Amino acid sequence: MESDVKDEAADICVAAAEKYKDNLEKAAQVIKDALDKKFGGRWHVVIGTDFAHRITHEV
């Protein structure tokens, strides 16, 4: 992803998350619609408060 696209996508995400901080489902839908319209294609948006990940590796 190019730097200018990344910055614009981040701005869209921050604005929606701040505007709909009490309704994460609405924030995700607004972000998805904005990214689909602005950059084309099909974007997937996952937003929430309790996400984690773990990566392991064995030789």
Phi, psi and omega in degrees: 000130180291155185302316182292323177293317179299316180296317180293320177296320178296319178298318178298315181295315181296316181299315180292319180295323178288320182291322184245043185297338178264359181220083185294330178296317178294319179300315179298319180293319178296317179297313180300312181298318181294317180291319177301316182289316186287317188246358180073175179079192180241111179266148175245132183238127175238124183221142180181185184249339186233068177248145177211164175213160178217135180239131177234161180211135175236140180275000000 
